[in-house]
């Protein structure tokens, strides 16, 4: 299974996801994952950051249509700028914005999920494997919500549940 997630870098919470059954180019999943995020949440952000797998002029244009500045490095570093196709791809090739350094937080989210919930799926069939992956994302978001919430009275039932199931350390 291949999962693509979007993460709010400030809270490190998962905003949307797409779980594919086959391994394929990340670039194909970019529009679907972005479309799943409600507009009210998208308006809170200025940038969307992705790795080289999401590099395509179409993805840069889609991000701009949502009012986001895309920070996606161009693939094929050895190809000169004048041979790179697309306005935004050339722009990324000339100078990658400083916001790209924040991308490590997305890898942190993947790492935390794998460390806490395992690097494998126990389910054998595709439907249950997908459900299991979604549950990992859900429980991860709940643990982040509990850690980020100052007013614990609202989440006291969740905190007790999560502490009893040893999700929070």
N, C-alpha and C positions, 0 to 999 in steps of 0.2 A: 504494500500500500504506500501511496505517496500523498503526503498532506502538505497543503500550502496554507499558511496562516498570515493574517495581518495583525499587528500588535501595536497598541498605544504605547509609545516609548516612555511616557511619563509614569504610567502606572504599571507597565509591563503586563497588561491584560490583553487577552485575545479578543479582537473585535469581530473577525469573521474567519472562516476556514473553507477549504474545499478538499475533499478527500477523494483521490482518484484510485482506481483499481490497478492501473498500469503506470509504469514509470514512463514519463514523457517530458517534453520541454516545459519548463516552468512558465515560459512566456505565454503559453496558451491559457493558463489558469488565471492570469493577472486580471483580465476584465471581469470574470465571474466573481472573484473574491472581492474586488472593489465594489461591485454592484450590490453585494450583500450588506454592505455597511449602510445604515440609515443616513440620510442626508443631514439630519440634525447633528450627528456625530462627526461626519466628514467636515462640516463647517468649522469645527473646533481645531482643525489641523491645517498646516500650511504646506507640509512636505510629505511625500511618500517615498520610502527608501527601499530599494531592492538590490539583489546581487546581479551578477552578469547573466544569470539564467533568465532574467526578466527583460533583457535588453531587446527592444524593438521600437522602431519609430511609432508604431501603432500604440504601444503601451504608453509612451510618453504623451501622445496626443489624447489618449483616454484619460490619463491622470489630469491633464490640463482642462479637459471638459468638466471635471469635477471641481475645478478650482484649486488643484494641488500642483505643487512643483515636484516633478519626478526627479529623483536622484538615483539613477541606475547607470553604473559604469558600462561603457561599450565593451563588447567582446572583442577578441582578436586585437590585442594591444600592439602587435607587430604591424598591423595595417595602418598606413599613414592617414592623417585626418582628411586629406583631399580625396581619398578613395573610399571613405566612410560615407554611407548613404543616410540622409535624413538630417534635418536641422538640429533636432534635440540630441541625437546621437553624436554629431560633430561637437556640439556644445559640451557634452559630457567628456568627450575625448580630449578636448582642449584643457579643461580644468574641472575636476570633480569637486562639487561644493563640499564645504567642511561638514555639513550635516551627515555625510556618509559615514563618519566615525561612529554615529549612533547605531548603525546597523548591527553592531556586536550585541546589542540588547536583545535583538530577535533571536540570535543564536543562543543567548542565555536562556530565553524562554524554552527553546527546544531542549537544551541541556537539562534544565530543571525538570521538565516533564519526563524525560528519559530516566533521570536519576531517581525521581520520586515514584514513578509508576511503571518503570521497566522499559527496556529498549525493544520489547517484543509484544506481540498480541497473543493472547491465549486462545482466542476464538479461531476455529478452523474454517468456517464458511465466511464468505465475503460480507454478507449483510451484518452478521454479528461482529465481525472485525471492525466494520465501519462504526457501529454503535459503541464499541469499546473505545475506539479512538475519540469519538465525540465525548464520551464520559470522562476521559482523561482531560480533555480541554475544559469541560465544565467544572470538574473538581479543582483543576488548576486555577481557574478564574475565581472560584469561591474562596480558595485559600488566599489569593491575592487581595480579594475584596476584604476579607477579615483582617489581613495584615495592614491594609491601607485605610481602614475605617477607624476614625478616632472615637466615634460614639458606639461603643460596644454593646450598649443596651439594645440597639436595633438588631444586632447580629448575634446576641448571646446564645440563642439556640443553635446557630450554625457553628459557632466556636466550640461549644461543648461537644457537638457531634464530631467535628473534625479532630478535636483533641483526643476523643475516645478512639477514633480510627487511625490515630498516629500519622495523620497527613501533615500536621503542623509540628515543627520541632521547637 
